[in-house]
Amino acid sequence: MRYKISKLLIYAVLLFGAFWMILPFFWMITTSFKTEGESVRVPPTWIPHHFTIEGYKAVFETFNFLNYIKVSATVTFLNLLAVLLTSVLAAYAFSWFKFKWRETLFTAILSLMIVPVPVYVIPLYIIVQKLNWIDTYYALVVPWAVSIFSIFLLRQHFRSIPRDLYDAAVIDGCGRMRFLFTIILPLTKPALITISIFTIIAAWNAFMWPLMVTNSENMRPIQVALAYFAQGESTNYPALMAASTIAILPLVVLYLIAQKYIVESYARSGLKE
């Protein structure tokens, strides 16, 4: 009985916390379907009395939101490809190849994770400016083509794979790169999906760096465009909430679909050193 009561209390606390976490999203979505008058009514209404899509019409008709979505989708896709390529190859080298100073080099690379972003943003901007990459996709993608966290996570998964698999593959005539793509990567699918989700979220939600390196309206990603939209439509709350809903909805759907792979990836990341 004591165990059941304690379990019930834990679930009650978790449900209470989940309720307060979901409440702002619920408010955002319902407000996006309200009229401008109802959105400023006091006391506020949780459910719109008159559902309308005028907020969504304002987003797409008065603001070139489709172009911003296209820019963010392109940057996210290119960033994802770059991170997966560099992370897979680097993790494979640090986990399966034996070379001098391997552990020292990996520790040095891993130590870069403690360097805060503001420390290297200004030098990075100067480099991008010298290369004439301002207001181009190069500035939005190339500086973030390598993820140290992704390399670390994949390395841990690669090291958990038995060496006997490689010996058996070599006997069958399998080379190093074929072993990577036909055996190792299928076995580390949860880690790859986790890295993909984190990379997509980071690229889609990027704000400060795109704000620094983009000047023209055609190169603005969705988060920067959302900030400009909020300034121009500061009193049109349904339109603001509609734009926010459009910006966040793809990430929520993606996370809900792939959350089990994230849990599995972290559960297996430290099984073998």
TATA-V658814 format. One record per helix or strand of 2 or more residues. SS is the DSSP state (A for helix, B for strand). FROM is the first residue (numbers start at 0). LEN is the number of residues. If there is no record, write none. Layout:
ss->SS from->FROM len->LEN
ss->SS from->FROM len->LEN
//
This chain:
ss->A from->1 len->31
ss->A from->35 len->4
ss->A from->53 len->8
ss->A from->64 len->32
ss->A from->101 len->13
ss->A from->116 len->14
ss->A from->136 len->8
ss->A from->147 len->12
ss->A from->162 len->9
ss->A from->175 len->12
ss->A from->188 len->16
ss->A from->207 len->6
ss->A from->216 len->3
ss->A from->221 len->11
ss->A from->236 len->32
//
